[in-house]
Amino acid sequence: MGIETVQTAVADEAAERRREQRGWYIYDWACSVYSTSVLTVFLGPYLTSVAKSAADADGYVHPLGVPVRAGSFFAYSVSASVVLAILVMPLAGAAADRSGRKKPLLAGCAYLGAAATAGMFFLDGDRYLLGGLLLVVANASVAVSMVVYNSYLPQIAPPEERDAVSSRGWAYGYAAGSLVLVANLVLFTAHDSFGVSESMSVRICLASAGLWWGAFTLVPLRRLRDRRTTSSAAPAVHGWRQLAATVRHMRRTPLTLAFLFAYLIYNDGIQTVISQASVYGSQELGLSQSTLIAAVLLVQVLAVGGALGMGRLARTYGAKRTILGSLVAWTVTLGAGYFLPAGAPTWFFVLAACIGLVLGGSQALSRSLFSHLVPPGKEAEYFSAYEMSDRGMSWLGPLLFGLTFQLTGSYRDAIISLVVFFVLGFALLARVPVQRAVRDAGNPVPERI
């Protein structure tokens, strides 16, 4: 009878864990539509066109009196959003660890971001400042929400499951992005049939991403569980002190810090390519919005298989080697992008396919690898630092992209400047002995990592 009771308890625990995992996947399903439809496809070209309509005769807008090329305004806005996220993320990570009440934090960030995204419906005419403000709020909100979201991974998946669970989360996100992009493509290409203008169709696509984000966030909020803590630490308003304490704590596990620094570098390149690819395609290559939507849709479809496929490769070759291979692919792909001929959508689709095959896997495996390097009980705190490396520190790439265009007037020069992030990130990651890093963090070492 005792054995049966234990077996029942184990089965119930496993069932509850799977239920939480399925709920966890759905937040990727909810918020990834913002990253895909808004940040990657529509907002960059559209906000750039709005800024150009407000520009002076020399092609400059003047936010807060500062002269900015209209073509650089979107990139600078992305950088500003990340700086704001940096200020808030330590507070979120500290509050999550100290209170154990992650769901209210997740809900607050998600619905603030969803509301800002829905508000993009009102972005028309020459309201480039409104577009920049809403972008800053939405992009910062999704970044902060991911601190809380990622911190659940060590709690809902044992070490041997994390690569697969993390990869499935990314796959859910890319599947949602694909589904919504199909609807976006139908609306945009047939906007006359629906009785709306092209501008209105873009604004509807932007706003619908916010509605999607808010609606599907209800699922993880119902399924994920808060884990109460007994911490008597100071209130979360001292989040910056907590971040400083986290960095000091990382000195005890310097290999975790070394991985985080490598990730900061190469992920900055990934995030910048994601946010600026549509601007490059529309402004430098002269591709239509329909072509860009179809290309990003191709990325989403292939990224689902790519995330799951790279998860399987990691089981054979280890996460570190698989990530290093993806960085080589990123470098080659970005270099090829510099030479793409203008007005040739076929080659742009080839480039999109290459990106799709490595995009999801490189991010998913980085997240799961880091989860092995987090000391027990420090999940949200360490993932706050991780998220600052993921989205929070990804202001250097957009800033470099914007400055390069501002100085040269060439988006080709801007896109090739990003190669440095992948080359340097590869070199830094290759030097990290991950098995020793897992042991130093106090965690069991998986058979392959």
N, C-alpha and C positions, 0 to 999 in steps of 0.2 A: 504493500500500500504506500509506504514511504517513497519507493522508487517511482511509482506511478504519479505521486504528487509532484515529485521533482521534475519528472518528464513533462507533466502538464504545465508546470510553472515555466519551464524552459521554452515549451511550444508557445505559451501565451506571450512570453517576452519577445520571442522571434516574430510573432504575428504583429505585436505592437510596434516593433522596430520597422518592419516592412511598411506598416501603415504610415508611420512618420516619414519614412523615406519617400513614399509616393507623394505625400503632402509637400515634402521639401522640393521634389522635382517641379511641382507646379509653380513655385515662385519663379524659377527660371522660365517656365512657360509664360508667366505673367509679364515679367519685366523685360525679357529679351526683345519683345516687340518694340519697345521704346528704342533699344539700342539699334535694332535693325531698320525699322521703318523711319524713325525720326532722325537719329544721329547719323546713320550710315547712308540712307537713301535721300530723304526729302529735305531735311532742314538745311544742310550745307548749301546745295545749289539755290534753294528758295530764299534763304536768309541772305545769301550773297547777292541775289538779284534785287531783293528789297533794299539792301545797303547801297547797291549801285544806283537805284532810283533816287536815293536820298543824297548821293554824292555830289560834290561840287564839280566844276569844269575840269579839274585835274584828276578826278577819280577818287577823291578822299572824302571820308566822313569824319566827323569831329566829336566823338563821344567824350563828354566832360572836357571839351576843348582840346583834346589830343588829336592831331592829324593821323588818320589811319587809312591805308588803302582799303577800299571797299572789299577787294578780294581777300584781304587778310582778316576781316572782322570776325568771321565765323571761327577761324582757328584761334584767335585771341580770346573769344568768348569761351571756347572749350577750356583753354588754359585757366581763365578766371574761375570757371566752375570747379575746377580741380583744386585750386587754391582754397576756395570756400570749403570744399569737402575735407581738406587737410585740417582746417580749424575745428571741424565738427566731429570727425571720426574718432579721435581719442576719447571724447566725451561719451560717444555711443559704446565703444568697446569697454570702457571702465564701468559704465552703468550696467551693461549686460552681465559682466562678470560679478559685480558686487551685489546686484539685486537678484540675479537669476531670472528676471522677468524680461525675456527677450521679445516676446510677441508684441507688447505695446510699442516698443521701439521700432520693430519691423513695420507695424501698422502705420505709425506716424510718418516714417520716412516714405513708405510706399504711397500713401495717399496724398502727401504733399507733392511728391513727384508726379503722380498721376493727375492731380489737379492742374499743375503747371503745364503738363503736356496737353491736356484737354484745352487749356487756355490758348494754345497756339492757333486755335481756330480763328482768333481775332487778329492774327498777324497778316496785315495786308497793307497796300499802299507803300508808304515810306517809313513804316513803324519798325525800323531795324533795332532801335533801342529796346522796344518791348520784346522783340524776338531774342535779343541778347540776354535780357533779364530772365525770361522764361527758360531759356536754355541753361543758364547758370543754376537756377533753382532745381530744374528737373535733373540735370546731370549730377549735381551735388547730392540730391536725394537718392538717386539710384546707387551712387557710390557708397553712401553711408548705410543704406539698407543692406548692401552686400556684406558689410562688416558683420552684421548680426546674422544674416543668412549663412555665410560661410562658417561661422563659429558653431553652427549646429552639426557640421559634418563629423567631427570626432565623437559627438554624443550619439549620433544615430547610426553609425557604421563602425564595426570593429576594424582593426588595421587591415585584415585580409580582404575586406570588401570595399575599401575607400576608393581605389582606382576605378572600380566598376561603377560605384554609386556616383562619384563625381562626374565620370564620363556620361552617365545617363542623364544627370542634371543638365549638362551642356547640350546633350542631344535633344532633350525636351525643349530647351530654349530655341535651338535652331529649327526644330520642327514647327514651333509656334510662329517663328519669324517667317518661315516658308509659307505657311497657311495664310497669314495676314498679307504677305506680299502678293500672293495670287489675287486676293480681293482688291488690294491697292492697284495692281496692274490693270485689272478689269475696269475699275472706276476711272483711272487716269486716262487710259487709251480710248475709252468710250464715254468720256465725260459729256460730250455733246448729246449722246443718246439719253443720258440721265438728266439733261437739262441744266447742267452746271458748267461754269467756266473752268478752264485749266487751273487757274489760281484757286478757285473754290474747291476743286477736287483734291489739290494738294493739302489745303487746310483741313478738309474732312479726313484725309489720311492721317495727318498729324494728330488731330483731336481723337480719332478712333483708337489710336495707340494708347492714349491716356485712359480711355474708358475700359479697354481690354485689361490694362495693367491693374486698375482698381478692382474690376470684377473678379478676376481670377486670384487675386491676393487673398480673397476670402477663404480659399481652400487651405493653404498652409496655415492660416490663422486658426482654423478649426482643428487641424491634425497635429501640428507640432505642439510639444509639451514644454512648459517652463520647468526648469530644474531649480528649486529653491537652494540658496546658499546660506551658509551661516556666517558669512563675512561680516566683520564689524568695522570694515575700512571706512575711510572718509567718504563723504558724498561724491557722486559722479561729477560734480562741478569741477573737481580737481583732476579732470581727465588728462590734462597736459602733464600734470605731475605723475599720473599713472603711466603715461607714455614714456616719460623720462625714466621711471622705475622699470618699465618693460625693457627699454634699451639697456639699462644697467644689468637687468636680469639676463638679457641675451649675452652679456659678456661671459656668463658662465657656460653658455653654449655658443661659442663663436662660430661654429660651423653653420648653425641655424642663421646667424646674422650674415654669414658669407653667401648662403643661398639666397636670402632675402635681397641682398644687394645685387646679385646677378639677375634675379627676377625683375627687380626694379628697372634695370637697364633694358633687357630684351622685351619686357612687356610694354615699356614706354613706346617702343617701335611698333608693336602689334596694335596698341590702342590708337596710335596716330594714323596708321594705315587704314584702320576701320573707319575713323571719323573723317578722313580727308580724301578717301578714294573717289567718292562721288564728285567732289569739287574738282579733283584732277581730271576725271573723265569728262565732266561737262565743260570746264573752262579751258583745259589744255588740249584735250582730244576732240572736242566738239561733238560729243555723243549726246543723243537725245535722252530725255528723262525716262522714256520707255525702255531704252537700251540699258540704262543704269539699273532700273528696277529689275529687269530680266537677269542682268549679271549678278546682282546681289541675291536674287532668288536662287540662282545656280549655286552661289556660295552657301546659302542656307541648306539646300538639299544635300550637297556634298559634305557639308560640315557635320551633318547628323551621322552619316556613315564614317566620316573621318574621325570624329570623336570616339565612336564605338570601336572602329578599327585600330586606332592608336592605343585604346585601352587594352585591346587584345595583344598588340605588339609589346606593350609594357609588361604583360604577364610572362612573355618569353624573354625579352631583352632587358627589362627593367625600365622604370620610368625615366631615370636620368638619361640613359642612352637614347631613348625614344624622343625625349625633348630636344636633345642635342641634334638629332637628325632633322627634327622639324625646323630648327634654327638655320641649318644649312639650306633647307628648302626655302625658307623665308628670304634669305639673303639672295639666292639665285633668282627668285621670283621678282623681288623688288628691283634688282639690277636689270632684269628683262623689261620691267615696266618703264624704265627710263627711255628705252628705245622704241616703245610702241608708236606706230604711225598714227597720225590724227585721222579721224573719220573712218577707222577700220574696226568695226565692232567685233569681228571674228576674233582678232588677237586679244581684244579686251576680255572676251569670254574665256579664252584659253588661260589668261592670267587669273581671272576670277576662279576658274576651276582649280588651279594650283593653290590659291589661297584657301579655298574651301576645304581641301583635303588635309591641310595642316592646322587650320585656325582653331577649331574646337578642341582637338587633341592636345595641342601645345598648352592651352589654357587649363583644360580639365586636369591633365597630368601634373601641371605645376601646382594646382590647388591640392590635389591628393598627396603629392610628395611633401608639400609643406606640412600637411596635417600630421605626418609622421615625425616631424621635427619640433612639434609643440609639446612642451612639458605638460603633464596631466594637471588639470585645474586652471590652466592659463589660456583656454581656447579662444574666448572672445577677445581677450587682451592681445594675444599674439596675432589673431586674425585682423584686429584693428590695424596693427603695423603692416600686415600682409596686404590689406585692402589699400592702405596708403601707397604701397608699392604697386598694386594692381591698377586702380583708377586714381587713387589719391595723389600719387607722384607722377602721373602721366600728363604733366603739364609741360615738360621739357620738349617732348616731341612736337606737339602743336605749336609751341612757341618757336622752336627751330624752323618748322615748316613755314609759319607765318613770317618770321624775320627773313628767311631766305627768299620768299616771294617778294617781300617788301623791298629788299635790296636789289634783287636781280630782275624782278618782273617775270620770272619763269617758274611755272609749276614743275617742270622737269627737274630743274635744279633743286626745288623744294623736296620732291619725292626721293631723289637719289641721296639726299642728305641723311635720310633715315637709316641707311645701310649701317651706319656706325653703331646703332643700338644693337643690331643683331650680331655683328662681329664681336663687339666687346662683351655682350651678354654670353655668347658661346664660350669665349675664353675664360670668363669668370666662373661659369657653371662647371666647366670641365675640371676645374681645380678643386671642387668640393667633394670630399669623400663621404657620400651620403650614408653608407652603412654605419660609419663611425658617428656621423651626425645624429642618426636615430638613437644609437646607444647613449650618446652624451645627453640627449634630451630625456632619457629615462623610459624609453618605449621599446617594446619588442621589435626586433628587426625582421621584416617580412623575408620570405625565401628569395624573392627577387625585388630589387628596388633600384 
